[in-house]
Amino acid sequence: MIVIMRRGVVTVVAALVVAGCTAESERPVPPPAVAFTRGMAEAVLAEVVAGVGRNGVADFCATFARSKETCDILLRDALRGCLLPGDKPTVKSAVRLPATGKSEETWRLVVQGRTLDGQKYVSDFPVIRSAGVPKAALAIYWIGLGYGEDMDDPPDYTVIPQNACPK
């Protein structure tokens, strides 16, 4: 116990018991709740784009996509059509989709750019919050994919590039 006297007033301050502090500090402390922001989602997009610039599409899905299997299928289809990303895409819009019983909190970025052969694309780029960490859901951003949409009936705002393979 510490006793402090100031101008005739006695203030008593109890010292912490070291054993109590130790026991308390050994308990796992949950991380503080951090908002999932548009900036976080755009940082994921920038990381994916930079990764393509450094390494091409080798190990792309394993490195960047939460859903590796779906990414692998989309990437295979893109490569079959000779579609590779070109310039850095721009974000046209962003919508935060709250978590539901069957889906995670998501930022749906609508990105626009050009494929390596110069074709315009407009795609959804969903970024989910998985175990508290933002991650690209599919990572393929250059094929005009609409998030959660049937590939045979894409949303009106997407622009799907055509097969770019030499004929």
Backbone as numpy.savetxt, mean C-alpha at the origin, in Angstrom:
# Nx Ny Nz CAx CAy CAz Cx Cy Cz
10.31 7.24 49.00 9.46 8.40 49.00 10.35 9.62 49.00
9.94 10.63 48.24 10.69 11.87 48.16 9.82 12.96 48.74
10.38 13.76 49.61 9.65 14.89 50.21 10.29 16.17 49.70
9.47 17.05 49.13 9.96 18.32 48.62 9.29 19.42 49.43
10.09 20.35 49.95 9.55 21.48 50.70 9.77 22.74 49.88
8.72 23.50 49.72 8.83 24.76 49.00 7.96 25.78 49.72
8.57 26.84 50.20 7.88 27.92 50.90 6.93 27.42 51.96
7.38 26.51 52.73 6.59 26.03 53.85 5.55 24.99 53.50
5.39 24.67 52.21 4.42 23.67 51.80 5.19 22.38 51.54
4.71 21.31 52.11 5.37 20.03 51.93 4.61 19.25 50.85
5.34 18.80 49.84 4.76 17.98 48.79 5.42 16.63 48.86
4.62 15.59 48.88 5.14 14.23 48.94 4.96 13.59 47.57
6.06 13.08 47.02 6.04 12.39 45.74 6.49 10.97 45.97
5.68 10.02 45.60 6.05 8.61 45.77 6.98 8.21 44.64
8.06 7.56 44.98 8.99 7.05 43.96 8.43 5.75 43.40
8.70 5.50 42.15 8.24 4.26 41.53 9.07 3.11 42.04
8.41 2.02 42.28 9.11 0.82 42.71 9.67 0.15 41.46
10.95 -0.10 41.45 11.61 -0.65 40.28 10.97 -1.96 39.84
10.63 -2.81 40.75 10.02 -4.09 40.39 8.71 -3.86 39.65
7.94 -2.90 40.06 6.67 -2.60 39.40 6.89 -2.11 37.99
7.90 -1.27 37.78 8.20 -0.76 36.44 8.66 -1.88 35.53
9.48 -2.76 36.05 9.98 -3.87 35.24 8.84 -4.76 34.79
7.97 -5.11 35.72 6.87 -5.99 35.36 5.98 -5.33 34.32
5.73 -4.04 34.48 4.88 -3.32 33.53 5.53 -3.23 32.16
6.85 -3.00 32.10 7.52 -2.82 30.82 7.68 -4.14 30.06
7.53 -5.26 30.74 7.65 -6.55 30.06 6.38 -6.92 29.31
5.29 -6.26 29.61 4.04 -6.52 28.90 4.14 -5.92 27.50
3.64 -6.65 26.51 3.67 -6.07 25.16 2.78 -4.84 25.09
3.31 -3.80 24.51 2.56 -2.56 24.37 2.09 -2.47 22.93
0.78 -2.38 22.73 0.30 -2.29 21.35 0.77 -0.98 20.72
1.08 -1.03 19.43 1.51 0.20 18.77 0.36 1.20 18.75
0.69 2.47 18.77 -0.40 3.46 18.73 -1.13 3.37 17.40
-2.42 3.64 17.45 -3.22 3.60 16.22 -2.75 4.72 15.31
-2.35 4.36 14.11 -1.88 5.33 13.13 -2.87 5.34 11.99
-3.28 6.52 11.61 -4.22 6.64 10.50 -3.56 6.14 9.22
-4.34 5.50 8.38 -3.90 5.02 7.08 -4.21 6.14 6.10
-3.19 6.82 5.61 -3.38 8.03 4.83 -3.15 7.81 3.33
-3.62 8.76 2.58 -3.38 8.76 1.13 -1.87 8.81 0.86
-1.16 9.60 1.64 0.29 9.68 1.48 0.97 8.33 1.64
0.49 7.52 2.57 1.04 6.18 2.75 0.78 5.33 1.51
-0.43 5.42 0.97 -0.79 4.65 -0.22 0.07 5.09 -1.41
0.26 6.39 -1.58 1.08 6.89 -2.67 2.55 6.50 -2.50
3.01 6.39 -1.27 4.38 5.94 -1.02 4.56 4.48 -1.46
3.53 3.66 -1.28 3.58 2.27 -1.74 3.68 2.24 -3.26
2.88 3.05 -3.93 2.94 3.13 -5.39 4.35 3.55 -5.83
4.91 4.57 -5.20 6.26 5.03 -5.55 7.29 3.93 -5.36
7.15 3.15 -4.30 8.08 2.04 -4.04 7.97 0.97 -5.13
6.75 0.65 -5.55 6.54 -0.35 -6.59 7.12 0.14 -7.92
6.84 1.39 -8.27 7.35 1.96 -9.53 8.88 1.99 -9.51
9.47 2.39 -8.40 10.94 2.42 -8.29 11.51 1.00 -8.40
10.82 0.03 -7.83 11.27 -1.36 -7.90 11.29 -1.88 -9.33
10.29 -1.50 -10.12 10.27 -1.89 -11.54 11.44 -1.23 -12.26
11.69 0.03 -11.93 12.79 0.75 -12.56 14.15 0.12 -12.25
14.30 -0.40 -11.04 15.58 -1.02 -10.64 15.73 -2.44 -11.15
14.67 -3.25 -11.04 14.79 -4.69 -11.28 13.92 -5.23 -12.40
13.19 -4.39 -13.10 12.25 -4.89 -14.09 11.14 -5.66 -13.39
10.64 -6.69 -14.04 9.54 -7.45 -13.44 10.01 -8.77 -12.82
11.32 -8.98 -12.74 11.84 -10.19 -12.08 11.47 -10.16 -10.60
10.85 -11.20 -10.11 10.41 -11.32 -8.71 9.48 -10.20 -8.29
8.86 -9.56 -9.24 8.00 -8.41 -8.98 6.87 -8.75 -8.00
6.12 -9.79 -8.31 4.94 -10.13 -7.49 5.33 -10.56 -6.09
6.38 -11.36 -5.97 6.81 -11.81 -4.64 7.29 -10.63 -3.80
7.86 -9.64 -4.43 8.40 -8.49 -3.71 7.32 -7.49 -3.32
6.37 -7.22 -4.21 5.48 -6.08 -4.00 4.02 -6.40 -3.74
3.51 -7.52 -4.18 2.07 -7.77 -4.11 1.68 -8.57 -2.88
0.60 -8.19 -2.27 0.06 -8.97 -1.16 -0.49 -10.28 -1.70
-1.19 -10.20 -2.83 -1.76 -11.38 -3.45 -0.84 -11.84 -4.57
0.21 -12.57 -4.23 1.23 -12.99 -5.18 0.63 -13.81 -6.31
-0.26 -14.72 -6.01 -0.83 -15.60 -7.03 -1.60 -14.80 -8.07
-2.44 -13.87 -7.62 -3.21 -13.06 -8.56 -2.27 -12.16 -9.36
-1.30 -11.58 -8.70 -0.31 -10.74 -9.38 0.41 -11.54 -10.46
0.82 -12.77 -10.14 1.52 -13.61 -11.12 0.66 -13.83 -12.37
-0.63 -14.06 -12.19 -1.55 -14.27 -13.32 -1.65 -13.01 -14.16
-1.83 -11.86 -13.49 -1.95 -10.59 -14.21 -0.66 -10.24 -14.93
0.47 -10.48 -14.28 1.76 -10.20 -14.90 2.00 -11.08 -16.12
1.68 -12.35 -16.00 1.82 -13.28 -17.13 0.98 -12.81 -18.32
-0.26 -12.38 -18.05 -1.12 -11.88 -19.12 -0.55 -10.60 -19.74
-0.03 -9.71 -18.90 0.57 -8.47 -19.41 1.76 -8.77 -20.30
2.61 -9.69 -19.86 3.80 -10.04 -20.65 3.41 -10.75 -21.94
2.36 -11.56 -21.87 1.87 -12.24 -23.08 1.41 -11.21 -24.11
0.93 -10.05 -23.64 0.51 -8.97 -24.53 1.61 -7.94 -24.75
2.84 -8.26 -24.32 4.00 -7.36 -24.47 3.76 -6.00 -23.82
3.03 -5.98 -22.70 2.75 -4.74 -21.99 3.68 -4.60 -20.80
4.53 -3.61 -20.86 5.45 -3.29 -19.78 5.22 -1.85 -19.37
5.46 -1.53 -18.10 5.25 -0.15 -17.67 6.29 0.77 -18.30
5.85 1.98 -18.61 6.75 2.98 -19.18 7.08 4.03 -18.14
6.54 5.22 -18.35 6.84 6.33 -17.46 6.22 6.15 -16.07
6.60 7.02 -15.16 6.03 7.01 -13.81 4.57 7.46 -13.89
3.65 6.67 -13.32 2.24 7.08 -13.38 1.95 8.24 -12.45
0.86 8.93 -12.75 0.38 9.99 -11.87 -0.91 9.50 -11.22
-1.18 10.01 -10.04 -2.40 9.65 -9.32 -3.48 10.65 -9.69
-4.53 10.17 -10.35 -5.65 11.03 -10.76 -6.63 11.26 -9.62
-6.83 10.23 -8.81 -7.74 10.35 -7.67 -7.44 9.25 -6.67
-7.99 9.42 -5.49 -7.80 8.42 -4.43 -9.07 8.37 -3.59
-9.47 7.15 -3.27 -10.66 6.94 -2.45 -10.30 5.96 -1.35
-10.63 6.33 -0.11 -10.41 5.43 1.03 -11.65 4.58 1.20
-11.44 3.27 1.21 -12.53 2.33 1.43 -12.34 1.72 2.81
-13.26 1.97 3.73 -13.08 1.44 5.09 -13.16 -0.09 5.12
-12.59 -0.65 6.16 -12.64 -2.10 6.35 -14.09 -2.52 6.53
-14.40 -3.69 6.00 -15.72 -4.30 6.20 -15.49 -5.67 6.80
-16.54 -6.41 6.98 -16.40 -7.75 7.54 -15.55 -8.67 6.69
-15.50 -8.44 5.37 -14.75 -9.34 4.51 -13.60 -8.66 3.75
-13.39 -7.37 3.94 -12.27 -6.71 3.26 -11.53 -5.77 4.21
-10.26 -5.58 3.91 -9.41 -4.73 4.73 -9.56 -3.28 4.30
-9.13 -2.38 5.18 -9.10 -0.96 4.84 -8.23 -0.81 3.59
-8.71 -0.04 2.62 -8.04 0.06 1.32 -8.04 1.50 0.83
-6.95 1.89 0.21 -6.94 3.12 -0.59 -6.93 2.67 -2.04
-7.91 3.12 -2.79 -7.96 2.82 -4.22 -7.44 4.06 -4.96
-6.21 3.94 -5.43 -5.62 5.02 -6.22 -5.97 4.77 -7.68
-6.39 5.80 -8.37 -6.59 5.70 -9.82 -5.35 6.34 -10.44
-4.59 5.51 -11.16 -3.32 5.97 -11.72 -3.39 6.01 -13.24
-2.64 6.94 -13.80 -2.59 7.11 -15.25 -1.15 7.22 -15.69
-0.83 6.57 -16.79 0.51 6.64 -17.33 0.54 6.07 -18.73
1.74 5.71 -19.15 1.92 5.12 -20.48 2.74 3.84 -20.34
2.38 2.87 -21.16 3.16 1.64 -21.21 4.48 1.93 -21.92
5.38 0.97 -21.91 6.68 1.15 -22.53 6.57 1.50 -24.02
5.53 0.98 -24.70 5.35 1.30 -26.13 4.53 2.57 -26.35
4.19 3.29 -25.28 3.54 4.59 -25.41 2.04 4.61 -25.29
1.40 3.47 -25.04 -0.05 3.45 -24.91 -0.48 3.99 -23.55
-1.57 4.73 -23.55 -2.12 5.27 -22.31 -2.83 4.16 -21.54
-2.72 4.20 -20.22 -3.52 3.34 -19.36 -4.06 4.16 -18.20
-5.20 3.75 -17.70 -5.77 4.27 -16.46 -6.22 3.05 -15.69
-5.65 2.87 -14.51 -5.89 1.66 -13.71 -6.19 2.02 -12.26
-6.87 1.10 -11.60 -6.97 1.17 -10.14 -5.72 0.52 -9.56
-5.21 1.11 -8.50 -4.06 0.55 -7.79 -4.46 0.48 -6.32
-4.99 -0.68 -5.89 -5.43 -0.79 -4.50 -4.26 -1.03 -3.54
-4.26 -0.26 -2.47 -3.26 -0.43 -1.41 -4.04 -0.78 -0.16
-3.73 -1.92 0.42 -4.43 -2.39 1.62 -3.53 -2.21 2.83
-4.16 -2.25 3.96 -3.43 -2.19 5.22 -3.46 -3.59 5.79
-2.34 -4.28 5.65 -2.24 -5.67 6.08 -1.38 -5.75 7.33
-1.96 -6.20 8.42 -1.27 -6.28 9.70 -0.66 -4.92 10.06
-1.38 -3.85 9.75 -0.94 -2.51 10.10 0.02 -1.86 9.11
0.45 -2.61 8.10 1.45 -2.10 7.15 0.80 -1.93 5.77
0.94 -0.75 5.15 0.41 -0.57 3.80 1.16 -1.44 2.79
0.41 -2.08 1.90 1.00 -2.98 0.91 0.13 -2.96 -0.35
0.77 -3.06 -1.51 0.02 -3.13 -2.76 -0.75 -4.45 -2.78
-2.03 -4.39 -3.09 -2.82 -5.62 -3.14 -2.38 -6.47 -4.32
-2.27 -5.86 -5.50 -1.93 -6.62 -6.71 -0.64 -6.16 -7.36
-0.27 -4.91 -7.20 0.98 -4.30 -7.67 1.03 -4.02 -9.16
0.27 -4.69 -9.99 0.28 -4.43 -11.43 -0.53 -3.16 -11.67
0.11 -2.13 -12.15 -0.56 -0.84 -12.28 -0.72 -0.37 -13.72
-0.20 -1.08 -14.70 -0.14 -0.57 -16.07 -1.04 -1.28 -17.07
-2.07 -2.00 -16.60 -2.90 -2.77 -17.53 -4.37 -2.35 -17.58
-4.74 -1.26 -16.93 -6.12 -0.80 -16.99 -7.07 -1.59 -16.13
-6.56 -2.19 -15.08 -7.38 -3.02 -14.20 -8.26 -2.16 -13.30
-9.52 -2.54 -13.16 -10.43 -1.91 -12.22 -10.51 -2.76 -10.96
-10.31 -2.19 -9.82 -10.26 -2.91 -8.55 -11.61 -3.54 -8.23
-11.58 -4.83 -7.97 -12.79 -5.53 -7.57 -13.80 -5.68 -8.69
-13.39 -5.42 -9.88 -14.30 -5.47 -11.02 -14.08 -6.76 -11.81
-15.09 -7.14 -12.52 -15.00 -8.27 -13.46 -14.13 -7.82 -14.62
-13.09 -8.57 -14.92 -12.16 -8.19 -15.99 -12.88 -8.06 -17.34
-14.00 -8.75 -17.54 -14.74 -8.65 -18.80 -15.60 -7.39 -18.86
-15.80 -6.72 -17.74 -16.63 -5.52 -17.70 -15.96 -4.49 -16.80
-14.84 -3.88 -17.25 -14.12 -2.93 -16.42 -14.92 -1.65 -16.20
-14.61 -0.88 -15.15 -15.32 0.38 -14.94 -15.04 1.35 -16.09
-15.95 2.32 -16.26 -15.87 3.26 -17.39 -14.60 4.09 -17.40
-14.03 4.38 -16.26 -12.88 5.29 -16.21 -11.55 4.61 -16.53
-11.50 3.29 -16.57 -10.22 2.64 -16.87 -9.93 2.70 -18.37
-8.65 2.68 -18.69 -8.20 2.63 -20.08 -7.26 1.44 -20.19
-7.65 0.48 -21.00 -6.89 -0.77 -21.12 -6.03 -0.70 -22.38
-4.72 -0.81 -22.23 -3.86 -0.80 -23.42 -4.05 -2.09 -24.22
-3.80 -1.99 -25.51 -3.96 -3.13 -26.42 -2.68 -3.94 -26.49
-2.79 -5.14 -27.01 -1.64 -6.00 -27.21 -0.56 -5.24 -27.97
0.65 -5.22 -27.45 1.74 -4.46 -28.05 2.78 -5.34 -28.74
2.50 -6.63 -28.84 3.46 -7.54 -29.46 3.55 -7.28 -30.96
4.76 -7.39 -31.53 4.92 -7.22 -32.99 4.10 -8.28 -33.71
3.54 -7.87 -34.79 2.68 -8.80 -35.56 3.47 -9.51 -36.61
